[in-house]
Amino acid sequence: MNEGFKNLLFFLAGAAVGALGATVVSRNQESLRPVVTDLLAKGMDLKDKAGAILETAKENIEDLVAEARHAQESRTDAAPAEPKA
C-alpha cells in the first residue's frame, strides 16, 4: 500500500467519524450540552495553566540571558587591552 492511498484512507476515516459526530450532536444536542460545556471549561483551564507555565519559563530565560550578558560584559571589561602592533 503506497503512502498516498494510506493518507486517503485516513482522510476518509476522519471524514466519516466527523460526519457521525455531527449527526450525534445534532440529534442529542440538549443531552450533550453539559458535557461539551464542561469539556470546554476544562480546556480553557488547561490553556490558562499552560500560559502561566510558559510565561514563567519566558521570564526565567530572560533572566538567564540578562545574567549571561552581564557576565560577558564583566569579562570584556576585566580583560586587559591588547596593544596594537
Rosetta blueprint (number, residue, H / E / L):
1 M L
2 N L
3 E H
4 G H
5 F H
6 K H
7 N H
8 L H
9 L H
10 F H
11 F H
12 L H
13 A H
14 G H
15 A H
16 A H
17 V H
18 G H
19 A H
20 L H
21 G H
22 A H
23 T H
24 V H
25 V H
26 S H
27 R H
28 N L
29 Q H
30 E H
31 S H
32 L H
33 R H
34 P H
35 V H
36 V H
37 T H
38 D H
39 L H
40 L H
41 A H
42 K H
43 G H
44 M H
45 D H
46 L H
47 K H
48 D H
49 K H
50 A H
51 G H
52 A H
53 I H
54 L H
55 E H
56 T H
57 A H
58 K H
59 E H
60 N H
61 I H
62 E H
63 D H
64 L H
65 V H
66 A H
67 E H
68 A H
69 R H
70 H H
71 A H
72 Q H
73 E H
74 S H
75 R H
76 T H
77 D H
78 A H
79 A L
80 P L
81 A L
82 E L
83 P L
84 K L
85 A L
